[in-house]
Amino acid sequence: MKIKLLFLLLFISGFCIAQVNTTDYRRNLSKGVSLTVRQERVSNVLQMIGKAGGFYFSYNGVLFRQDSLVNLNVKNIPVREVLDQLFDGKVDYKENGEYIILRYAVNHLTIEAEHIGSGDNEYAISGYVTDTRTGNKIKQASVYEKRLLQAALTDNNGYFTLRFRGEHSGVILTASKESYRDTSLVFLADINIKPGKYEDPDQERGAFFSNTFGGKGFWRFLVSSKQRIQNLNIPDFFAQTPIQASFTPGLSSHGSMSSSVINKVSLNVIGGYTAGTNGFEIAGVFNLTKGDIRKIQMAGLFNVVGGSVKGTQLSGAYNDINLNVDGFQVAGLLNRVEGKVRGIQMAGVGNIAGKELKGAQVAGLINMSKNTSGVQLAGVLNKSSGHLKGVQISGLVNYAKKMDGFQFGVVNLADSSSGVSIGLINLSNHGYRKISVYTNEVVNTNIAFKSGNANLYTLLIVGKNFSGTAQVLTYGLGLGHDFILNKRFAIAAEGTIQSIYLGNFEEANNLYRLQTLLQVNALPRLAFFAGPAYNYYVKGSSDIPSGDKYKKELAPKQHHDFSNGAQGWLGWNLGVAVSL
């Protein structure tokens, strides 16, 4: 059944006519520039040319020696000719939006036809690709027809064969090979003569996205070696078709040119390999995309995209994006984006945004991003390795390098923090790490650990009332805020909840306490504090056995009773705090 479906899809796709993308782009190589320099570094000269023409250069640092000094004197000369003077024709040039991409291309090639013929609704051409300087035949060169989306690789002898169905008076073949300049020639079916040189109007036109996928990680093993070589030879040509169908990346309605085609609809039985989708793509197992995804992409197992995603992406296990996401991602296990995320990521295990998150990450275990302006929700860990301006909520740990937002978790960590963290432990390099030892009217010896910052800190409290006949054990936690008056004085407002043990674990005795403390900094790391407090005590109903060493009544004689049996009274605190 799957084979029948594949043939049906291939048949439908066969009627689709490819159209070369004709989006406007700037002819920066044709712009005239004027420049006079003496003994100037090549890299600086390129910056001057780019500034004069309103564009940028992109190149590999090993293309030329960065400290090479050159002389140049040009007046209103096209950028192309200026570059020829600088590099003596050893560098090839491609345009890509506001960039001119420089690449090594000292060699030249040509196509030598051996046989040209047509008949029985088929056009055939075979021949060799040859190095024009040495005359050597070039192996693994790409020979392709842009309009018909047909391609072949030369064999070890530089030989190729291409066949085209339909009536064709001629074809325009382009030969491409890494480190060679492209060449395009016209071949006529009814006149068997030496083909004429063809000036391709798109020869300086660049790709609309970088060719980042072909040699990337594990996924390259899902692409045949021929397709990887085609990507290296033809990185900058892209066409559009309404629909394509694939059984596997090597068995596609567009053949080895599938990675150069952007489709409206892409249907892949097991997996497909395309240049991009501007519509809808679905696969039984996986989708491999060299460029961008627009609108919807779905896969049973995983999606890997070398460009960006703008729309919705769904997979059973894994989504991997090389650039940015603007939309909605859902994966059974993991979403990984190397660039920015503006939207929502949801995964069963984890989400990764390499540069920035403006939206939300929801994961069963881990969320990671650099700068975060949205919300991170995780079962175990949220990590923002840059600046957190949003919200982190986790079941265990939150971390941010610079925290100006809100954290809620058991442990909240930050290198620097001016936001609000709520948890049992809140630590930052310049935050509070204080041990307080104090006494009050309920328990004569208490120790509290304070962590957080002046905006909000948490308290972990343990205490014991040392007495032969009125012992009390207590533990609890609280929240506090410091009103900083000056370097010497501050006022703290705190609220605590404490469990009170009076000899019976079965009873729930809870003490709720609000307190205000005046703090005096005696030394840089030592402070004294004191202040009033109000207590609200809810005690258990069982009586404590007579003669027990624990305190019979927690409330003092001066207290008032509430209708629910609770007790309230005024109290006090007095103690000392040490900063760690």
Protein Blocks (a to p, Z undefined) as FASTA:
>chain_A
ZZmmmmmmmmmmmmpccdddfbdcddfklpccddddehiafklmmmmmmmmnopacdddf
klpcfkbccddddehiafklmmmmmnnopaccddehjaccddddfbccddddfbdcdeeh
iacdddddddfklopacehiacddfklopacdddfkopacdddedjdfbdcdddddehia
cddddddfklccdddddddfklmpccfbdcfklmgcjllmmpcfklmmmmmmmmmbccdd
fbdcdfblmlcfklmmlmmcccfbdcdfkbccdfbdcdbacdfkbccdfbbcehiacdfk
bccdfbbcedddddfkbccdfkbcedddddfkbccdfbbcedddddfkbccdfkbccddd
ddfkbccdfbdcbdcddfkbccdfbbcfbdcddfkbccdfbacbdcddfbdcdfbdcbdc
ddfbdcdfklccdddddddfkbmcdcdddeddfkbccdddddddddfklcccdddddddd
dddfblmbccddddddddddehiakbccddddddddddddfbfkbccddddddddddddf
bdcdehiabdfblbdfbdcddfkopacdddddddddddZZ
